[in-house]
Structure formats: C-alpha cells, structure tokens
C-alpha cells in the first residue's frame, strides 16, 4: 500500500473534487426536501 500512496494522492484529489460536487448537489436536494418536512430529521 505504501508504494501506491503517491499515485493514490493524485487520484484522491480527483475523487475528493468529484465527491465534493456530489455532496453539494445532494445537500441542495436535502435542503429542499427538509424544508418541506422538518419533522423527518435523523
């Protein structure tokens, strides 16, 4: 695993960026959904 750390870091940056985009999209959806039903919160 130690050998792949250098390449993993490059991939992780791409992954993190894509994950952050997905998170922002899902958060926006959640905000819209939770506004309608505030009682349904984890």
Order of alpha helices (4+ residues) and beta strands (2+ residues): alpha
